[in-house]
Amino acid sequence: MQQKCDFCQEDNSTDDDASEKTAKPAKARYAQVWHDGSASMLIKDDQGRRLGKLANGTFVNEIPGAKVHGFRIDKAETSQKAAKGNRSEYLYLLPSGTNYSVSLEGAQLKKTEKQEVTSIGPGYYTEVEGLALTPGSLGQVIFSSPKKGYEEVSYLFDGNASPRLKAGINTGNGPAYEFLVTKDRFNNSINKVGNESGKATLMGIDRKSNRLKVKSIGLEGRELYDLMVARLSKKGPEIFSHKGIALDAGAAMIVDYSSWEGEGHAMTITIDENDDGTVDEAFDLADEGGTFEEVTSDDNQMTEAEADEGDASGTESGAETGSDGDADAGGDSGSD
């Protein structure tokens, strides 16, 4: 099924353009959400209303204005998707601005399997990929928009392998950006990272101030992160990457991506130790290079076999940088 690209702006307007500028009624906007993987999935908004399949197989849609499309896939495509562990059945549409969580349950899994959850809204997308669930384990991905023009994505799960947080924004006439944040797989032995249960990473994009935020949640001590920023313009992609950025518990890292001068140049970041809006430290990160394909390669992720083995982090030799078919709201689903 071919989907309209809500990530791309239709014109040069912004989210602040008021509907009263035209005689036509305001067009409804949605966040599109889907899941790749074999775990069961259920969406809840911040009021506890549900969307998706329950454990007994019943389909529910309790979120006002939410819609569901069934993916239309032929038999050959279905076989190919199943072979890759991609068993997405539905595309969920939630009213733009809705805060919601996606619960993943691995009760029916036979072995450890990576899951991926994606949300696309007007001018942006956010995604968690490589969330390795073991049989019987649970995972949760949270999408929120605390204020207009600001989107957050975070995860929480029972497991050993940290997933990757990805996001992208379209700035209209300006360049587009993509972001990739992951815990440093090889260097986190500094904190003896093993089981990730109860730990989470949050990534937020402020499209008004052009800042990226990264924060560790539910941990003690320090974590190391790898960062990739891609600027996509008419002259082609420009890539910034840096590995082993240290972030203390409760601190937030703010990345000033719009002021970056391009490949080979440093990226300015600030550290807010208490995530209270106060800059406690600022410094420049060197660009360590690499192509888009190299930086985003799955080879940089922990494998499912390593996830089963527990802590598969490498040595302590890494560099350390930084601070110490539509269904109505009644729930009848269909195919498009």
N, C-alpha and C positions, 0 to 999 in steps of 0.2 A: 504494500500500500504506500503510495507516495504521499508524504506529509508536507504541508506548508512549512517553510522555515521561519518559525517565530523568533529564532535567534537573530535573523537579519531584519533590520529596520526597513519598512516599506517606503519611507520617504525621509526627509531631513528633519522631521518633527522630533520632539523629545517627549519624555514622559510628563513634562510639565505643561505641554500644550493643552489648553482647556477645551472641552468638548463644545463650549458655547461659541467657538470660533466658526462653527459650521451649523447649518440648520439640521443636519443629519444627526440621529441619536448616536451616542458614544458606542463604539464597537467593543464587544466583550473581549477581554484578553485572558488567556489561559497559560498556565504552566503545564507543559507536556511531560509526563513521567512514565518511564518504562524500566523494566528489569531484565537483565540477561543472566540466566542461570537456572538451576533446577530447584532451588529452595523455594518454599512457599512465601508469598508476599502479601502484606496487608498494610494499607495506608490509614493513618489517623491524623485528624487535624488537631489543633491545640485545645479543642473542646471535647476531644475523645470520640468524635464521630468517625465512622469507619467507611472504607472504600476498598473493595477487593473480595477475595475468597476467604471464608472462614475455614477452620480446621475440618468441619464436617462437609465441606464442598459447597456450601451455600454462598451465593454471591450477594453482597450487600453494597448499597450506595446511600449513606446517610448524610453526605456532605452537600449542602445546598449549592446548586449550580454546577456540580461536578458531572463529567461525562466520561463515557468509556467507548473506545473503538476496539473492535477485534481485528487483529492483523490478518490480512488476506494473503495467504501463502500457499503456493501449489505444493504437490507432494514431493517433488525433487528438492525444493527449497527447504521443506520441513525436514527431510532426511539430512541435508547438509547442516542445518542449524542444530539438530539434535546431536550430530556427531561432534560438534564444537561445544556442546553443553549449553547452547543458547536456546532456551525454550520460552521466549517471550510470547505470551498469548494476547496481551492487551496493551493498549496505549491509553493511559489515564490522563484526563484533562481536569485540572483544578483551577478555580478562579485565581487570577493573578493576585499576588499579595497574601495568599493563604499560607500560614505556617503549618507544616505537617511533618510527620515522621513516617519512615518506611521500615516496617519490621520484617526481618527475614528469619525463617525457621528451617533448620536443617534436619528435621526429624526423618524425612524420607530419603536423605542422602545416603549413598552406599560408601562413599569415600570423600575425602576433602575436596572441595570444589570452589573455585573462585566465582564470586558474584559481582555484578556491576549494576549500579543504579544511576540513572541519568534524569536530569530535569532541565528542560529548555523553556525559557520565557522570552518575552519581548526584549531583544537586544542582549541576551546573555544565556549561558548554560553553566550548570554545575554538575559534577559527577564524582562518584566514588567507584573506583575499579580495583579489581584484585583483592576483594574482601574474601579471604579464604575461610569458608565455614566447614567445620568438621561435622560428621553425622551427629545429630542431636543438639548441636550448638545453636546459639542465637546471635543475630546481628541487628543493628539498627542504624539507619541513615537519617539524619535530621536536616531538613531544608527550611530555612526561615528568612524572613525579610523584616527585620526590626524597624526599618524606616525606608522611605521611598528612595530608590536608587541604590540600595544596599542589600546584597544577598549573602547568605551564609550557608555553608554545608559542613557537616561534621559526621563522625561515625562513632559507634561504640559496639564492641563485639567480644565474644569469647573465642580467643584464638592466639596464635603465636606470630603470624605474619601481618605486618602493617600494610593496609591498602594504600592506594594513591588517591590524592585529591586533585581533580582537574576542574578547570573553569575557563570560560572565554567570554569576552565582551565585544560588542560591535559599537563603535563610537560615531556611527553615521558617516560624515564626510572624512573623518580622521581614520587612522589605522585601527585595525582590530588587534586584540591581544588574547593570547592563551597562556594559562598558568598551570604548572605542575608542581605539587608539593608532596614529598614522601619522607618518612623517617629514613635516616641514613642506614641502609641495610648492613653495610660493612663496618661502620664505625661506632654503632651504638653499644658496643661492648664496654665503652667508658661508663655506662650506667647499668651494665649487666642486664640488658633488656632481654626478657624471655617471653613469658606469657603476657599478652596484651589485654587480658580481661580487666574491665573497669577503666581502661585508659582510652582517651579520645584525642583527636586532633581536629581543630576548627579552622576553616579557611573562609574569610569574608572578603567581598569585593565592594568597594565604595566607588560607584560610577560617577558620583558627583565630584569627589576630591581626587579621583584616580589613584587610589591607594589599595594595596593588597594587605590583608591581615592574616597572620598565622598564630595560633595559640594552642598550647598543650593543656589538656584537661585531665584531671584525675590521676596525676602522677606526683612523685616526689623526686627531687634532684634535678637532673638535666637530661634533655633529649637532643639528638643531633638530627638536622633536617637537610634534605637536598631541595634546591629550588631551581625551577626553569621558568623563564619568561620569554615568550615569543611575540615579537611585534610583526604583524602581517600587514604589508602595504603594497602599493603598486610595484615597488622595486624588489619585492620578494620578502621572504621571512628573514628576520634578524633574531638571533638566539643568544640569550644570556643564561648561563648555568653556573651554579656554585654548590659544592657538596660540603657537608659537615658543619652546618650553621648551628651553633649551640643556643639553646633556648631553655631558660630555667623554668621551674614549675610556677604557674600562674602568670608568667610574663607573656607579652604579645610582641610579635615582630611586625613592623609596618614597612612595606616596600613601596617606595616612590617610583613606580614604573614609568610614569609619563615623563619624568625628567631624565630618564636614561638616554644617553647620547648615541647608543648603538653598539654593535658588536665590537668587542675588544675594550670597551669602556666599563668602568666600575658602575655598580648599582648602589644607590644610597638607601640604607635602611636605618630605622630607629627602633629602639627597644623601650617598651613601656612595661616596667617591671611588675606593676600591679594592675595593668590593664584599666587604668583610671583616666586615660587621656593625657597623661603627663609624659613627656619625652625625658627619659632618664639617661639615654646613651644614643649616639649617632655615629655611624661609620660607613665606609664604602667597602663593598664586596668586589673582589676582582672577578672578571669574567673568565671562567675556565674553559670556555669554548665548547665545540661539539655541534653537530648538525641536529636538526629537529628530529630526524629519524633515530639518531644515536641516543639522544637525551630521553626520548619518549619510549624507547624500545622496551618490550617486556623482559628483555634479558636483565634489566636493572631491577626487576622485581624478585622477591623471594618466590621460589617454586612451591607447588602444593606439597611436594615430597618434603621439602625443607620445613614447611609449616607443620607437617605431621611430626617432625623430629624435635620440634621445640625451638630453642634459641639457635638460629643458624647464622648469627652475626659473625663477622670476620675478626680480624685482629684489631689492636688498639692503635694501629699506625696511621689512621686517617687524620687529616688536618682538622683542627678545632677552631672555629671562628665565632666571634661574637661575645656576648656577656657570659661571666661565670654563670466501528458502526456506533452510532450514538445511543447512549442510554440516558434516560432522564434522571432527575434527582430521586426518583422512586426506586431505581436500581435495576431496571430491565436492560440487559446488555444486548448489543447487536454487533454486526460487522459492517465495516465501511467499504 
